[in-house]
Amino acid sequence: MEKKSQEEVPDRVIDMLISYINREEYSNNSVFDEVTLNILASNVGAKSAVDYSLGRLKDSTGDIDSDELSLIIALILLSGKVDDGLRKWLANYLKDGDRISYLDRSHSFQEVIEEKPELYPEIQRLLGLRVDRDPSLLRIL
């Protein structure tokens, strides 16, 4: 696992992972914390916790507000060692109801993109809207 400070992974998320390992359950009602747990579990190799967390995300219903969704997108696309299932969940969530258009009009999303401009091409790749060219096809003199 990459070195993360205590402040980057909140104690409540660590407690959720420990609860899952000990009792195979935990309580949580924050999608952002659920995504954080999923990435943490993936980084420490707790595959059953990754699967359980992903199932909870897939079962969750309702819309995520643009502030939280902006942070979730950045967390998933800029973190290391993210489970493919989590990336697919995000892609499906963004495609459902064309939420990416909704985000484009969001002030909080624009702030995140301004701070991390590399994020927007990653979103486009995730959604299949951007295919990178083979650099060998470019002629630069």
ABEGO torsion letter per residue (X at the ends): XBBBBAAABBAAAAAAAAAAAAAGBBBBABAAAAAAAAAAAAAAGBAAAAAAAAAAAAABBEBBBAAAAAAAAAAAAABBGBBAAAAAAAAAAAABGGAAAAAAABAAAAAAAAABAAAAAAAAAAAGABBBBBAAABBBX
